C-alpha cells in the first residue's frame, strides 16, 4: 500500500515473501477454487491480489491439473506491489502456465480498477484488509477499496477473502479483562503496547478505549510494568486481540531469525508432524544455530529433552513452546536495551509488522461493511457483495497456536482464520438477495442487518 509508513524493503524481502509469507497455500486457494467451480464462464478470469510467494498459485495449479474438467481455460492475473520479487512465485507461475494462462502486473489494491482491463469473474485476496487499513488511509481507505471491488467484477462474480479471525463480540471496543503472568508476555506488553497505541493505525482513540494495567491492585503505567509480577489488564477486546496476534508473529519472526539458538521447521512436511492434530499437539523439528549470547544451560536443557532425528532434532511441541518462552524473555531483555543482534531483530519486526492492526472487523462488522459499501460502487446497475450460502462463511481454528495460548494466558482469545466467499449480486435479483440476507442472519446482528437492508433499498 502506498502509505508513507509501509516498509517496502522488509515486506518484499526474499526471506519474508518466499518463506514467512508463503504458507497455507491450500487455505489461501480454497475459496478461489470454489468460486471458479461456481462461475458460469467457460474461460473464467481470476485475479489474485498480493500472491506473495505463490503458495496459492501452486495449489490452484495442482488442483486444476488434477480436475476432470480440463476444457476450461482459466486466466490468472496476479496483482503485486511494485518492487516485490519472489523466486517461489516465478516457479508457481510456471506450474500454472501448464493448466492456464498467467500474468503478473504491479500496482496497489486501491487502484485495481485502473489496473484491470474489463470485469473479471473472481477476485481473490488474503490478509488484504489489514494492509489497506494500516497503510492506506484507515477506514476511509478500507471502505473505498470495498466500493472498488464490484466495479471490477462481473454481475454474479465472486470475491474470495481470507483473513485473521477477529473476536466473537458485538464490537472490538467492548471492554474485558485479561490476566498475564508469563515473564515473556509481561515484557512484551511493556515494549509493544506503547509503540502500537502511539504509532500504529488503529481505532482505539476514545476515552472509553483507555488501556489500564494493575499490578498488586495498583494502576501501573504500561512502561513501568514489572515482569516478575502478574498483571490484570482492562481494555477493549480488540486491543487484546492485537497483543495476542502480534506476540505470535513476533515469536515466529524470532524463530526464523535463528537468534534464539534454535530454529523450528515452520514450512514443509516436518512442520506438520502431528501427535494429535485435533488438539494442536505436535512434534517440533528444529536445528541449532550458532547464537552465543543465550545461556548454555538453556540450550543444553532443550537438547536434553529432545531426540536427534537425521541431521536435526525433534521434541514434544509443548516442551518446545515452554523453552521458547524462556529464551524469548532473554531475547526481549536484550532487545529492550537495543543490544546487538537482538535489538536488530526486534526493530526489523516492529518496522515490518509491529504497527499493523490485524483484526479490526468482527465477522458481523466485516459482512456488513462489504454489503453496505459495495452498494455505493460507481455502477449503473447497482450490486451488493454478500455470501449467498451458509458455507460461504468459514472459520478455521489454528489448533497448534490455540493449544499454546491456553497454556500461556489464563483466558486467551480464539485464534483462527475467517474465510468468506462474497457474490456480486444485482439488487434487482430478488432470489439471490433473499439467499444473501438469510445467510447474513446467521452471522450479523439486527442493527447490521438493518443497515444492509437500508443500503440495498435506499439507493
N, C-alpha and C positions, 0 to 999 in steps of 0.2 A: 504494500500500500504506500501511498505517496507521502505520508506524514513525515515530518522532519525527524521524529524520534525513531523511525523504523531502521533497525540495524541491518542494512543490506548485506554487509560483509559477513556477519555472523549467521544471518538467516540463509545465506546462499553458500556457505562453506561446504566443501565436499563431504567432510565428516558429519555434517548435520543432514544435508539433503540425502546423501546416499546411504546413510546408516540410521541416524536418530529419527529422521522424518520419513522413513521408508518402511514402516512396519504395517501389519494388519491390512495387507492388500485385499484379502478376501472380504474383510469387513467394509473397506472403502468401496469395493466394486459391487457389493451385494445388491444395493438398491439400483444402481445403474443398470445392472444386468436384468433385474426385474422390470425396470422401466422399458428397456429395449424389447422385452417379450410382450409388452402391452401396447406399444405404439403400432400403428397400422401401416406405416410406410414400408415399402419393400427395400428401400435404401435409406435406412434411418441415419440421421446425423446426430452424433453425440458430442457434447462439449464438456471437457473436464477442466475446471478452474483449479490451478495450483496442483499439478501432478506430482510435485516433489521428486522423489527418486523413482517414480514409475511403478510402485508395487501394485496399484490398482490396474494400471495399464497391462502389466504382465498377467494379472489374474483374469482380466477380461479376455485377453488373447487366448489363454489356455482354455477358458470356458467356451468361447466361440469356436475354437478349433475342435473341441470335443462334442459340440452340439450337432443334432441331427439336421437342423435347417441351415445348410451351408449356402443356400441360394441368395440369402440376404447379404448385400454388400454394405457393411457398416462403415461409415465415415467418422473418424475420430479427430476432433480438433482439440489440442491442448493449449491452454492459456496460462502462461507463466510470467512472473515478474521479470522485468529486464535485468540481465546480468546473471541469472541463475543458470548454472551449467551442471549437469548431472550425468555421470558415466552410466549409472544403472538405468536412468531414464532412456538414454540412447539405445541401450540393449533392449529395453521393454518395447520401444517403438519399432525396432527391427522385428521383434516377435509378433507385434500386432500387424505389421505390414504383410504377413503371410495369410491373414484372415480378413483383412480390410484395408482401408486407406487411413493414413495417419499423418497429421501435420502439426508442427509446433509454432505458435505465434506468441509474441510478447505483448504485455500490457497489464493494466491493473483491473481488478474485478469491477470497480465502479465504472470503468469505461468499456465494458463488454459490448454495449450496443454499438459502439463505433468500431469495435474490433471485428465483429462477425458480419458476414455478408448474407443477409436474409435470415428468416426464422429457422430454428432448429427443432429437433424432436425431443431431445433430452439434454439437460444441463446437470452436471454432477459436481459436487464440491464437498470438501471435508475441512472442518475447523476453520471455515472462511469467516464466519460472523465475528469471532473474537478478534481476528486480524483487522477487519474493517472497523470494528468498534474502537479498538485500541489505537489504530494508526490512521484511520480515515474519517475522523470527524465525529466520533461518539455515536449517539443515537441518530443524529441527523444523517450522518454518512451511512449508517446501517439501513435506515428507512428508505433513503434514496436508492440504495442498491436493490432493495426488495422491489421497489417500484420499477426498476430497470429490467428485472428478470422476465416478467410477462412480455415485454417488448421484443425479446429475442426468442420466445417460444411460440411454436405453432399452437392454435387452439387445440386443446387435448394433449399438448405436450407436457413433459414432466420435469420437475426439479427434484433431484435426489440429494438429500443433505444429511451429513453426519457430523456430530459434534459432542463435546463433553456434556454429560447429563448434569443439569443444574441441581435443583432440590425439589422435593415434592412439598411445596408450600404455596400459599396464595401470593406471596411476594418475597423476593430476595431481601427486602427491607424488614421483614418480620424479625424481631429480636429473639435471641435464645441464649442459653448458657453453654459454655464448653469448659472442660477441665483438661489441663495439660500437666503432666508430671515428669515426662521424659526430659532429660537434660538437653538432648539434641533439639527437641521440639521447642523448648523454652528459649534456647539460644537463637534458634531460627526466628521465633516470634520477635525477639529483640532486634534482630538485624533486618528482617524482611518487612514487617508491618509499617514502620515509619516511612521507608522509602516507597512502598507501594501506595500508601494513602497520600503521601506528599508529592509523588512524581508520576504515578500511573494514571491512566484514563479510566475512571470508574464512576458509578452513580451515587456513591455514599458521601454526600456533602451536607445533608440537613442535620439539624440539631438532634433529631431522633436517631441518627446513624452513628452517634458517638460510640467509640470503642473503649470499654472500661476494663482494666485489669486489676484484680485484687490478689494480694499475697498476704497471708496471715491476717485476713479480714480488713486489710487496709488498701485503699486505692493507690496504685503504683504506676507512674508513667512507664509506657512500654520500653523506653530507652533504658530504664533502670531495673528491669526485671532481673531477678536473681535466678540462675539456672539450677540452684540447689533446693529451691522451694517450689512446691506445686502452685499453680495459678488457676483461679476461676475467672473466666472472661465473659463479658456481656457485650454482644454486638449483633448487627444484622446477620442473619444466617448466610447471606451471600459473602460476607467478609470471611467467615469461617470456611466457606467453600473455596475461596481463593487461597487461604492459608494452606488448607489440606492439599489442594491440587498443585500448588507451587512447591510444597515440600517434596511431593512425589517426583515432579520434574527435575528439581534440584538433585535429588538422590540419584536419578538416572544419569543426569549430566555428570555428576562427580564420579559415578561408577565408570562411565565411558572414558573419562579423562585419565584413569589409572592412578590418580593421586593418592588413593587410599591404600595402595599396595596390593590390591586385587581388583580384577575386573570380571564381572559375570558375562556369560553369553546371553545377550538380550535379543538376538535375532537368530533365525535358523532352527533346525531340528532340536538342538541341545537346549534351546530356550523353553521348550515345551515338554520336558521330562516329568510328567505328572505322576505323583503318588496318588492323589485324588483330585481330579480336575474340578469336580463339582464344588468342592470346598476350597479350591485355590491352593492346595498343598502340593508342592513340587520339590524335586531335587534341583539344586542350583549348580551349574557347571561354571567354573571360573579358572582363570590363570593368574599367576602372580606377576606383579610389576616390580620395578627396581626402586620404588619410593623408599627413602631412608629416614624421613622425619618421624614416621609412625613408630611408636614404641615396639621393640621387637617382641615383647610379650604378647601384644595384641595379635600380630600376625602369627606368632607361634601357637597361640590358643586356637585360632581358626584352623590351622593345619592339623592340630591335634584332634580336632573334631571332624576332620574331613578324610576322604579317601582319595588316593591317586587313581586317575582314570585316563589311561593312554598318556597323552602329553599334557594333561591338566588335572584339576582337582574337582571333586564333587562333594556336596554336603546337603543336609536337610535344609530346605528353604527357611524354616522358622529359625534355625540356628544362624544361618547366614544373615537374615534380617537383623537379629539381635546384635551380631558382631558389627554389622554395617552401622547401626545407630551409635555404637560406642566409638567407632572410628570416625563417623561423621561429626560427632561432637568435638573430637580433637581437631578435625579439619576446620570446623566453624570457629573454634577458638583462635586458630592462626589466621583465618580469613578475616575475622573481626579486627585483627591488628594489622591487616593488609600485609601479611607476612609471606614473602616469596611466592612460590607456585600456588599455594592455597589461595592467596589473595587474587592472583590472576584468574584462577578457575572460577572463583566467586564472581568477580567483576564481569567475566565473559557471560556467565549465566544471567546476571542481573540485566546486562545490556540487551541480551537476546530475548529473554522471556520474563524477567522479574517485574516488569511494569505492565504486562498484559492482563486483561480481565478475561478469564477463561469461561466462566459460567455466569452470564448476566441476564439470561432469559430462562425462566422456568418453562416447562413444556406447555403449560397453559398460555403463558405470555408469548412464547415462540409461535405457536399456531395462530394466535390472534393477531400478532404483528404481521405475519405473512398475509393472512386473509385481508386485513384492513388496508394495509399499504398497497397491496397488489391491485386493489380496485381503483387506485388513483394513478395507475400507469397511463402514459400518454398513448392511448389506443382509441381508434374509432369504435371498435367493438369491445366493450368492457369485459374483462375476465377477472377471475379470483383464484388465487393459489390455495388449495385445500387438499388434504388427504381424503380420498373417497371410499376407502376400505379400512376396516378396523386394523388389519395387519399392515397398513401403510405407516403405522407409528410403532416403532420397536425400541425397547430398552434392553441393552445387553450389559449385564453386570460384569465387572472386571474382578473375577473371583480372587486372583492372587493378591492384588492390591487391597481388596476388601479384607482379606484374611489378615494381612499385615496391619491395617488400620485398626482393626478390632483389638489388637494387642497393644498398639501404640497409644490409642486415645480411648478413654472410657466410653464416649458416646460419638463415634465417628459418623460422618455423613456418608450416604451411599455413593460409591464410586462406580460409575457406569458410563456408557455411551448411549446417546439417543439418536435414532435414525428415523427420518421422515421422508416419505415419498409424496410430494405435492403434485397435483394435477392442475393444469391451467384450464379452468372450467369457464365457459361462457356464462355470463349472468342470465342469459336467456335460456339456458339448458336446465329446465326445472328438475328433471330427473337426477342429473348429476349433482346439482346443488342440494337436493334433498339428501342424497347419499353423503355429501360432504358435511352437511350440518349434523346428520346423525353420527358421523364419525367424530366431529368436534365435541359433541355432547359427552363422549366417553372421557375426554381429557380436559375440557375447558370449564371454567366457572360460568355462572349465569351472567355475570357482568360482561365477561369476554364474549359470550355468545350474543349478547345484546349489541355489543359494538360491531361484531361481524354482520349481524342482521341489518343494522342501520347503515353500514358501509355499502352493502350489496344493494339495498333497496332505496337508499337515499342519494345515489349518484346522480 
